[in-house]
Amino acid sequence: MYPRAFRYERAKSLDHAIELLAKYKEDVRPLAGGMSLIPLAKLRLVSPQCIVDIGRLEELKGIKEQKDFLEIGALTTNTEILESSWLGEKFHLLLDTAKEIGDVQVRNRGTIGGNLAQADSSTDWPATMVALRAKLVSKGPRGEKVHEIDSFYSDQYTTALEADELLTHIRIPKPGSYSAGASHVKLERRKGDYAIGIVSAQLEVDGDGKVTSAGIGIGAVGITAVRGTKVEELLNGKKVDDAVLASVPGAARASLEGSDILSDIKAPAVYRLDVIGTLASRCVGEAYHMAVSRKSARSER
Ligand SMILES: Cc1cc2nc3c(=O)[nH]c(=O)nc-3n(C[C@H](O)[C@H](O)[C@H](O)COP(=O)(O)OP(=O)(O)OC[C@H]3O[C@@H](n4cnc5c(N)ncnc54)[C@H](O)[C@@H]3O)c2cc1C
């Protein structure tokens, strides 16, 4: 199916993009990689009067290490993240997540900002940003805003962004502790299907191997990505042995209490809740193993 007719505007600068969004505010969508917007428009699930192409805005591209955080431009593609192998030392979770996304075309065209703005809880980046305690920076006619990831999503396909605001950058705090490890795991029925469970973990440990900071993001189960609060509480201050790992599935499910759980043709709610426990345990085990191996390598130097 063809999309309904729309006006196409190409933004020449960030300020120009915001001007255009404000002009068509009631019925406008920014276009980044188009991996979600174009299929949705073709299916006529969205039919904006105007599409503002932001794809050439250099100020929204690239990855920079700042003093206290890593800053990723919203238009940075999954492939550009994957090709930044230097991220592996401190921000391994970004590489682990980017490699899980779609196929080559989706990784080449899809942007991290488009993925986060799409607010589909079955995609990979929202859970990872929860684990990393990211802040999302937006700009609109009323200036710049910094959103905590935990309050950025309110529902499926719904964010704190207003129609005339653009997500511009993602800020990720630098790990502070002795050694950090990460893992991102998901379950799809077939490669390329929508995930039916995602867990992302970022763990920091001290010289004794005790967890000093745990960040756990859970996706594809709730209508938004959810913080694995109970898992974080369980891990903090402990060495992760078999007994702790055995408690992770229950803690993951407890973290989802009070959340609306997805239940659809891909998987009923009860199955998603079962799956998420197993994924959480595997994810925490892998992240802890990485943190402790890096700690050992460091103390041998
Ligand atoms: C075949 C296929 C497989 C896929 N597999 C996966 C997968 O395994 N894991 C996964 O996570 N995702 C997957 N996706 C989803 C894909 O990653 C997202 O569709 C994509 O990343 C969205 O980014 P984009 O740059 O293409 O955004 P677009 O499609 O251009 O935009 C998406 C939405 O965000 C808005 N938007 C875009 N940029 C901004 C901005 N800077 N500020 C404000 N609003 C903005 C647009 O208006 C639109 O509403 C898949 C998609 C396809 C088609």
The ligand as an SDF file (V2000), in Angstrom:
LIG
                    3D

 53 58  0  0  0  0  0  0  0  0999 V2000
   12.7010   -5.7190    9.5280 C   0  0  0  0  0  0  0  0  0  0  0  0
   12.9240   -4.9570   10.8110 C   0  0  0  0  0  0  0  0  0  0  0  0
   13.5330   -5.6000   11.8700 C   0  0  0  0  0  0  0  0  0  0  0  0
   13.7450   -4.9020   13.0680 C   0  0  0  0  0  0  0  0  0  0  0  0
   14.3470   -5.5340   14.1130 N   0  0  0  0  0  0  0  0  0  0  0  0
   14.6070   -4.8590   15.2470 C   0  0  0  0  0  0  0  0  0  0  0  0
   15.3070   -5.4700   16.3190 C   0  0  0  0  0  0  0  0  0  0  0  0
   15.6910   -6.6250   16.2800 O   0  0  0  0  0  0  0  0  0  0  0  0
   15.5370   -4.7160   17.4300 N   0  0  0  0  0  0  0  0  0  0  0  0
   15.1450   -3.4050   17.5130 C   0  0  0  0  0  0  0  0  0  0  0  0
   15.4030   -2.7720   18.5250 O   0  0  0  0  0  0  0  0  0  0  0  0
   14.4870   -2.8110   16.5150 N   0  0  0  0  0  0  0  0  0  0  0  0
   14.2200   -3.5020   15.3910 C   0  0  0  0  0  0  0  0  0  0  0  0
   13.5650   -2.8830   14.3710 N   0  0  0  0  0  0  0  0  0  0  0  0
   13.0800   -1.5190   14.5790 C   0  0  0  0  0  0  0  0  0  0  0  0
   14.1320   -0.5590   14.1570 C   0  0  0  0  0  0  0  0  0  0  0  0
   15.2980   -0.6790   14.9300 O   0  0  0  0  0  0  0  0  0  0  0  0
   13.5270    0.8210   14.3880 C   0  0  0  0  0  0  0  0  0  0  0  0
   12.4650    0.8940   13.5210 O   0  0  0  0  0  0  0  0  0  0  0  0
   14.4560    1.8920   14.0200 C   0  0  0  0  0  0  0  0  0  0  0  0
   15.5900    1.8480   14.7980 O   0  0  0  0  0  0  0  0  0  0  0  0
   13.8240    3.2550   14.1530 C   0  0  0  0  0  0  0  0  0  0  0  0
   14.8260    4.1540   13.8480 O   0  0  0  0  0  0  0  0  0  0  0  0
   14.7720    4.9980   12.5270 P   0  0  0  0  0  0  0  0  0  0  0  0
   15.9890    5.8440   12.5430 O   0  0  0  0  0  0  0  0  0  0  0  0
   14.5650    4.1470   11.3530 O   0  0  0  0  0  0  0  0  0  0  0  0
   13.4900    5.8800   12.8500 O   0  0  0  0  0  0  0  0  0  0  0  0
   12.2710    6.3410   11.9380 P   0  0  0  0  0  0  0  0  0  0  0  0
   11.5680    5.1610   11.3840 O   0  0  0  0  0  0  0  0  0  0  0  0
   12.7080    7.3920   10.9840 O   0  0  0  0  0  0  0  0  0  0  0  0
   11.3790    7.0240   13.0810 O   0  0  0  0  0  0  0  0  0  0  0  0
   10.7340    6.2580   14.0720 C   0  0  0  0  0  0  0  0  0  0  0  0
    9.8170    7.1750   14.9030 C   0  0  0  0  0  0  0  0  0  0  0  0
   10.5920    8.0450   15.7080 O   0  0  0  0  0  0  0  0  0  0  0  0
   10.3890    9.4210   15.3410 C   0  0  0  0  0  0  0  0  0  0  0  0
   11.7360   10.0130   15.3800 N   0  0  0  0  0  0  0  0  0  0  0  0
   12.8260    9.6030   14.6930 C   0  0  0  0  0  0  0  0  0  0  0  0
   13.9150   10.3030   15.0790 N   0  0  0  0  0  0  0  0  0  0  0  0
   13.4890   11.1770   16.0260 C   0  0  0  0  0  0  0  0  0  0  0  0
   14.1440   12.1710   16.8280 C   0  0  0  0  0  0  0  0  0  0  0  0
   15.4700   12.3800   16.7200 N   0  0  0  0  0  0  0  0  0  0  0  0
   13.4030   12.8770   17.6980 N   0  0  0  0  0  0  0  0  0  0  0  0
   12.0610   12.6590   17.8120 C   0  0  0  0  0  0  0  0  0  0  0  0
   11.3800   11.7380   17.1030 N   0  0  0  0  0  0  0  0  0  0  0  0
   12.0910   10.9980   16.2220 C   0  0  0  0  0  0  0  0  0  0  0  0
    9.7490    9.3830   13.9640 C   0  0  0  0  0  0  0  0  0  0  0  0
    8.9220   10.5090   13.7240 O   0  0  0  0  0  0  0  0  0  0  0  0
    8.9380    8.0920   14.0490 C   0  0  0  0  0  0  0  0  0  0  0  0
    7.7290    8.3490   14.7440 O   0  0  0  0  0  0  0  0  0  0  0  0
   13.3330   -3.5380   13.1770 C   0  0  0  0  0  0  0  0  0  0  0  0
   12.7340   -2.8860   12.0970 C   0  0  0  0  0  0  0  0  0  0  0  0
   12.5320   -3.5890   10.9100 C   0  0  0  0  0  0  0  0  0  0  0  0
   11.8930   -2.8720    9.7510 C   0  0  0  0  0  0  0  0  0  0  0  0
  1  2  1  0
  2  3  1  0
  2 52  2  0
  3  4  2  0
  4  5  1  0
  4 50  1  0
  5  6  2  0
  6  7  1  0
  6 13  1  0
  7  8  2  0
  7  9  1  0
  9 10  1  0
 10 11  2  0
 10 12  1  0
 12 13  2  0
 13 14  1  0
 14 15  1  0
 14 50  1  0
 15 16  1  0
 16 17  1  0
 16 18  1  0
 18 19  1  0
 18 20  1  0
 20 21  1  0
 20 22  1  0
 22 23  1  0
 23 24  1  0
 24 25  2  0
 24 26  1  0
 24 27  1  0
 27 28  1  0
 28 29  2  0
 28 30  1  0
 28 31  1  0
 31 32  1  0
 32 33  1  0
 33 34  1  0
 33 48  1  0
 34 35  1  0
 35 36  1  0
 35 46  1  0
 36 37  1  0
 36 45  1  0
 37 38  2  0
 38 39  1  0
 39 40  1  0
 39 45  2  0
 40 41  1  0
 40 42  2  0
 42 43  1  0
 43 44  2  0
 44 45  1  0
 46 47  1  0
 46 48  1  0
 48 49  1  0
 50 51  2  0
 51 52  1  0
 52 53  1  0
M  END
$$$$
